[in-house]
């Protein structure tokens, strides 16, 4: 459906008059051409029209796509779920599909998806990381002077394959960008997600100092989030893990209680991830002696 025709349908459904929607934006003849699909308008004018109809750009985009979910979110969710489920067959299918889409469209995001999925498969099978596949992601991000939401998500999803030094170097820039995105409701919790992933990397290495630093960053991210109960629970778990690393203690009673709470709240994936993380920390503690 052309933009103008959709605008007309929304306007009619809202019982809005043309003069109220298009005042000081389009002339009467221009309105007729626009709503009949015979002409288009500028992005600036479209934003004004949407504002006058009290509809967000995200809502409009959703309707423009026939009420279909964003393909990018669906793809990322699909390969993330497959990774945590250790579903190698699904990951292989998704990588193959991403490569086909790249050949069909030449859109670089599909090349990035394929590279990320390939790296996930190698990690799950304990194979050396493919330098060629990782360089596709790293070179793109390093060469990109201005990061948008896409670049931040790409970085977050490929954190496991970056060196600690590079993560630390990039973090201030990424944090600044994510703070900007926090103003957008849909992306409001992304900073918490990013910092959580970085913190997990350092917890897995039993690096108490770096873990403490990113824990403090995580605490500040919670105040801007909409999902307080879940995030405070995760914070408590991370805090206990850091204490476990610092003190080299064996008492994990509180941590086990938290895992039970995650199960009770039906946060199965979180419970499984945290349980695995606890096992890594305990194993590293044992090896330290």
Beta strands, then each sheet from edge to edge (+ up, - down):
end
